[in-house]
């Protein structure tokens, strides 16, 4: 019984230390997302579809800008999905969190 409590105390202590050290890791500066440029294509395709490609590029940028605005106003779903994606891209583990307004 005492050994189990000691083991659990060590585990909890290690988790608390991990949480305490989170602020010590470098964080990349946030930059606004930018839609990728339209793909390069052959001359015939360029003549046929430049307005479509530009339209797709504009629509993608609009969606990215809207998502960024939602992130700035702390839209719950956007914040959580952005955090989950960031943790996934860094190969880090993310714990589930509760987000809400009182």
C-alpha positions in Angstrom: 0.0 0.0 0.0 2.7 2.4 1.0 4.7 1.5 -2.2 1.7 2.2 -4.4 1.2 5.6 -2.7 4.9 6.4 -3.1 4.7 5.4 -6.8 1.6 7.5 -7.4 3.2 10.5 -5.6 6.3 10.3 -7.8 4.1 10.1 -10.9 2.0 13.1 -9.9 5.2 15.0 -8.9 6.7 14.3 -12.4 3.5 15.5 -14.1 3.4 18.7 -12.0 7.1 19.4 -12.9 6.3 18.9 -16.6 3.4 21.4 -16.3 5.6 23.8 -14.4 8.3 23.6 -17.1 6.0 24.3 -20.0 6.8 28.0 -20.0 10.5 27.3 -20.4 10.1 25.8 -23.9 10.6 28.3 -26.7 7.5 29.3 -28.5 7.5 30.4 -32.1 6.0 33.8 -32.9 2.6 33.6 -34.3 2.3 34.6 -37.9 -0.9 35.0 -39.9 -1.6 32.1 -42.2 -1.1 32.8 -45.9 -2.8 30.8 -48.6 -0.4 29.1 -51.0 0.0 30.7 -54.4 -1.9 29.3 -57.3 -0.1 26.3 -58.9 2.0 26.8 -62.0 0.4 25.2 -65.1 1.0 25.2 -68.8 0.2 28.1 -71.1 -3.1 26.6 -72.4 -4.3 26.0 -68.9 -3.2 29.5 -67.9 -5.3 31.0 -70.7 -8.3 28.9 -69.7 -8.2 29.1 -65.9 -6.4 32.1 -64.4 -9.5 33.6 -63.0 -10.6 30.3 -61.4 -7.2 29.9 -59.8 -7.2 33.4 -58.5 -10.7 32.9 -57.2 -9.7 29.8 -55.4 -6.7 31.6 -53.9 -8.9 34.5 -52.7 -11.4 32.0 -51.2 -8.7 30.2 -49.3 -7.2 33.4 -47.9 -10.7 34.5 -46.8 -11.2 31.2 -45.0 -7.8 31.6 -43.3 -8.5 35.2 -42.3 -11.9 34.2 -40.9 -10.4 31.4 -38.8 -7.7 33.8 -37.5 -10.4 36.3 -36.4 -12.2 33.5 -34.6 -9.0 32.5 -32.9 -8.5 36.1 -31.7 -11.9 36.2 -30.2 -11.3 32.8 -28.5 -13.9 30.8 -30.3 -13.9 27.6 -28.4 -13.8 25.1 -31.2 -11.2 27.1 -33.2 -8.9 27.5 -30.2 -9.1 23.8 -29.3 -8.6 22.5 -32.8 -5.7 25.0 -33.4 -4.0 23.8 -30.2 -4.6 20.2 -31.0 -3.1 20.7 -34.5 -0.1 22.6 -33.0 0.6 19.8 -30.5 0.2 17.2 -33.3 2.6 19.0 -35.6 5.2 19.2 -32.8 4.7 15.6 -31.9 3.7 16.6 -28.4 1.0 15.1 -26.3 -2.0 17.3 -25.5 -4.3 16.8 -22.6 -8.0 17.4 -22.9 -9.1 20.8 -21.5 -12.4 22.3 -20.7 -13.1 25.6 -22.3 -16.0 27.8 -21.5 -17.2 31.0 -20.3 -18.6 31.4 -16.8 
